[in-house]
């Protein structure tokens, strides 16, 4: 799912080259991916793709277009969250105190690399315990014991899992938060695709798209990477995320206004402030 969200950005590039792309994506992400632009067709059934000259897997588009670091289509917010849904989520979060952080601590268990990329709820809970923030779980299918750990650690907690029907809902929830902290799974791509602040924690031997020895991502301008130093060692990563959260919360605190009496000189007024395709592609 995250792969499709990441690489649908190439719709505009394919159009520039003269192609008319049709993207076939899983149903869970169709509504979100459709926000790539009204001029593009995004379908979730193969029979809806219609006639086409060429077909190419989504993950092979960068290779077909000879992408390198200098030619990655890296635009902030190439997908959009539904404004109506964003306001709905803001209303749901209105009683949460402090800085609002969405979290995802594990990916799909069937993924062949899941044991390296996923973390535990206990490890995530340690990042937030005692901080002036609210934690929002964006984790699908969380276990009761995981939620109990997080509720105990976070001063303010909200489980959004039952309200996330598709990734358009997830995008709207993300847009209503101050930050998302996630392992390498689909939600980090959602946040990056809509240009929301996202901190992604990744393994020491990560997926190729995250490159090596850098804290930023050429794919997502709003993303910051927190890397393991050694395989399986998440402790230092958690400590670093917590330290950066403390800094972020402090910098986000509104400054107290001082009431000052100003004397206005006589006769003066106070200043007023005012695959390469030819026709169709999926």
N, C-alpha and C positions, 0 to 999 in steps of 0.2 A: 504493500500500500504506500509506504513512504517513498519507494522508488518511483512510482507513478507520479506522486505529488512533486517530487524533485525534478523529474525530467520533462514534465508537460510544459515547462518554461520554453522549450524549443519550438513551441507552436509558432511564435512570431518569427523565428529564424527560418523555419520551413516556408512560411508565407513569403518572406523576403526573397527566397530563392525561386519563387514561382509555384510552389506546391499548394495544394488545398488539403490540409490535414484533417483527418477524422480520427479522434483518439478513442480507443476502446479500453475502458478502465473498469475495475470492480465496482459493484453497486454502492458500496459503503462510501466511496469517495467521489462519485459522479457529480453530485451537487456542488461540492467544493471545487473540483477541477473545472467545472463549467464556467466558473468565474474568470477563467483565463481570458475570455473575451467573447462577445456575442457573435463575432465572425467565425468562430471555430465550433465544430461539431464534436461533442463529447458524449459518447454512448456507453451503455453498460451491457448491451446485448450484441453479439457478433452479427446477427442478422440485420442490425440497424446501421451497419457501416456503409452499405450500398456498394456501388461499383468502385474499384480502385485499381491503379496500375501497379503499385508496389505496397508490400507489407513489411514492417520492420518491428522487432521487439523494442519496447520503450527504452530498456537499458542499453540498447545498441545505438541509439540516436547520437550520443556524443562521439562515438567512433565513426559513424557514417558521416558526420559533419566535421570530422578531424579536429575535435575540440582540444585545446591545450589551456594552460593556465591563463594565457592572455586573451582567450576567446570564449571563456565561460560566460554565458548570458546571465550576468549577476545583477539582477535588478531587485530592489526592495519591493515587496508587496506585489508580486505578479499574480497572486491569488488574493481574494478578498473575503472577509467575513461579512455575513449578512447584518447590516446595521440594526435591523429590528431585533434580531436574535441577540446581538451584542447588548442592547439595552435591557433585554429580558434577563440576561446573565448578570448585568450590573445590579439590577434590582434584587436578584437572588443573593448577591454578595454584599448587599448594603449594610448588613449587620455585622460583617466581619471587620475586625479591628486591625489597624496597622497595615504594614506592607503585605500585599496579597500575592502569594507564590503558588503556582500550580506545579504539581509533581507527577512524574511517571517513573517508577523504580524498576520495572521489568518489561521485557518485550514478550513476543509470542513464544511459548515454550517449544513449539515445533521447529523454530528457526535453528538451523544447524550450528549457528554460532552463539546461541542464546546464553549458554553457561558462561561465556566470556564477557558478554555485553551487559547482562542483567545484574541487578543488585537486590538487596533485601529491604523490606520496609524498615527493619531495625536500623540498618545503615543510614537510610534516608532520615529517619527520625532523629538521629544524632546530629544532623546538620542544623536542625531548627529548634531543638530543645532550649527553652529559656529566652529565645529571641522575640522581639516585639514585631511579630508578623502573624499572618493567618495562612494556613496551609490548605490548599484545595487539591483533592485527589482527582486527577484526570485518568487514573489507571482503570482500564476495563477489567471487569471480573475480579475485583479485589477480594481477598479472603477476609473473613471476619476478624481473625487474629491480627492481620496486617493493619486493618483500620483501627483496632483497639490500641495498637502500639503508637500509631500516629496521633490519635486523639489524646493519648496520655502525654505525648511529647510537645504537641503544639498548643499554645495558649488559645488558639481559635482554629477550628477545623471544619471543613465542608467536604463531604463525599459527593462528587458530581457524577459518579459512574452510571447511576440509573437514569440520568437525564441526557446521556450522550447516545443519541439514536444513530447518528452518522457523523462523518467528519466535518460537515457543515456546522453541526452543533459544537464539535470540539473546537473548531476555528473561532466560533463566536465566544466560547468560554475563555479561550486563550486571550482573545482581544480585550476581554473585560478584566484581565489580571495585570499586575505590575511586572511579573516575570514568570518564566517557566523554567524549571530544572528537570531535565529528563535524561534517561539513558538513550543509547542509540536505537531509537524505534520511531514509528510513524509520527508520533506527536511532535518530535523535534523538527521534523520536516514541515508539519503543518505550521508551527510557529515561525520557522524561517521563511516559508512561502508567503505568509501574510505580513512579514516584516516586524513581527513581535519580538521583544527581548527574550532570548533563549540561551540558557547555559546547558550545554550537552556534555555529559560525563562519558568518556570513552576509554576502552581498553588500551593497553600498551601496544598491542598489535591490532590496530583498528581496521575497519573496512577501508578499501582504497580511497573512497571519496574524501575521507578526512585527512589524507596526506600524513606527513610526519613533522614533528618538531615545530608546530605552530599553534597558537591559541585562537586564531581566527579561522574563518572558512571562506574561501573564494566563492562558494556557492551561495552563502547566506550572509549578507552584511550585518544582520542583527544577531548573529550567533557568536557565542564565545565557547571555546573548547577547554575542558578540564581533563587532562590525560593522566592515565596510570603511569607510574615509573616502572613497575614490574608487573608481570602477569598475576592477576588475582589480588593485587594489593590495592584495595579501595580506601583504606584508612586515611592515607595522606591526601587522597582526592577529596574525601569528605571534610577533612580539616580545612583544606584550602577553600572549598566552597563556602564553608561556614565563616571563615575569615572575610571573604569577599562579600558575603551577605551582611555581616556586621558593618562593613564600610559603606555598603550601598544604603542600608537602612539609615545610618547616621547622616549621609549626604542628602537623603530624601526628606528628612525632617524639616517642616516649615520653620523658618526663623521667626522668633517672637518679635512682634512690632512694638516699638517704644512710642509712647505718647509724648510728643514734644510740643511745647507751647511756642508758637512762632510769632514774633512781633513784626507787624507790617509797618514800614515807615509811613509817616503822614504824607497824604497826596499820592500814594502809590498803591497799586493793586497787587494782590498775591498772584504769582504766576499760575496759570491754569494748566493742568496736565491733561492733558487730553489721552529510419533508413532514408535516404534522400528520396523525396517523392516528386512525381511529376504532377499528379492530379489529386489522388486521395491517399490517405495514410492512416493506419491505426496501430 
